[in-house]
Amino acid sequence: MDKPHYIDGRWVAGEGAEVFSVHDPSLARPIAELRSVSLAQVDQAVAAARQALSMWKSTEAAERARYLRGFADQLQQRRDSLITLQMQNNGKPRHEAEVDLDDAIATFTYYAELAERLPQQNHEVALAAPGFTSRTRLEPVGVVGLIVPWNFPLVTSAWKLAPALAAGCTVVLKPSEVTPLIEQVYGQIAQALNLPAGVLNIIGGRAQTGSALSEHAGLDKLSFTGSNAVGSLVMRDAAVHCRPVTLELGGKSAILVFDDCDVDQAVEWIVAGICWNAGQMCSATSRLLVQDGIAEALLPRLAEAFDKLRIGNPLIEEIDMGPLTSEAQWRKVSDYFAIARSEGLNCESGGSIVDRAGWFVAPTLYTGVPVHSRLWTEEVFGPVLCARRFSDEEQALALANDSRFGLVATVASNDLARAERVADALEVGHVWINSPQAVFVETSWGGTKGSGIGRELGPWGLSAYQSVKHVTRQMN
């Protein structure tokens, strides 16, 4: 931990003024202490990326793909230690930590395959005017800053890092100060693979470090995943420099359960949608819309399922849900419990912290929540579910779309024609039908409205790091 930052191919000590602790949230105890980078070191990281850009973007796409496959292989080789670190620093249950690692591996493998096909994207353009030829070139956008959150470390960074490197960009990665340890593996892998110095740089610190990177004039693009409050600041910084930005922000997503749905199956999807990662997901389906005909059977069953969830320390016991990842998030969710009491919400399950060491809260179900409630409209980022009933499809869609967010939604119905129709009408970026939130690297990720700008994953994730150039020539 004396040299936690990776700049220009070397591990270096932080020279900043801030020292911050990294915690095990299951015990509320620090496990490491790091000193942040200085503003001068942020400059050094960006300069290193700029220096490496010409070489890296000129590297054959097949060679860049070889490095990406190396990242995937190295992640697999470090599997056990990375899963344990996810459990310790994030509080994730083992099965969730395993899914995260598999996701990161699949992401690097997928973009390696896309990189191998890049030469095919330099193609001729058919022109209506005679006497000219034109071709398209897809070039790297340049030096990119990547700022990633604490709820899915390793994964979110893979979603950004893999396509950026595949496109030929060089990178400065800023992990969250809450979970910086696991992101260090990317620097370790870069060294193991002899990735050219400066192609990947990793700098740690709190908000000041993130601001310094976001504001830096040496970047050509910035990709940010996090809160709307910080996202608006990132967008402001991008405007100053007139440069592109990708923002993956918050959500207040709905799950719509129609009365022809199997109750037990619906309960399973609802619980997964709000309790995975202890509800610390921008995609958490935290608004439950349940049709009148199934509500009486479903809601008591759902409260019972919440009460039965095993909550604890993933390193010492078999659990269904771990703690919240930080004390700040634990306090925020606790504050929302107080808001719910002040609003007089009907609590069917949970609604309180868990009386044990660590930052634990009970999975919580509120029913009959009015649409003006703060818990109905604001992103809590915890295992807190608000339920309302609806009578018909039209009302369900009106309630679901009445939000300043538009990230995801889930539709549960045995009438597949209706489910597909509802999915098409939902104002979000991704919809699941009769499914848990299975995310595949081949599909896109991103939202509408206040949930962000741009898309990650799939070919859209690669294009986010590419610039389109046309070369037009007059024929003799």
PyMOL commands that set and color helices and strands:
alter all, ss='L'
color gray80, all
select helices_A, chain A and resi 39-58+61-77+79-90+94-116+118-121+155-167+184-192+207-215+228-241+263-279+292-308+327-343+374-377+393-401+416-425+458-463
alter helices_A, ss='H'
color red, helices_A
select strands_A, chain A and resi 5-7+10-12+19-24+29-35+124-125+132-140+143-147+170-174+200-202+221-225+245-248+254-257+287-291+346-349+364-367+384-390+405-406+408-412+430-433+448-449+452-453+466-474
alter strands_A, ss='S'
color yellow, strands_A
deselect
rebuild
show_as cartoon
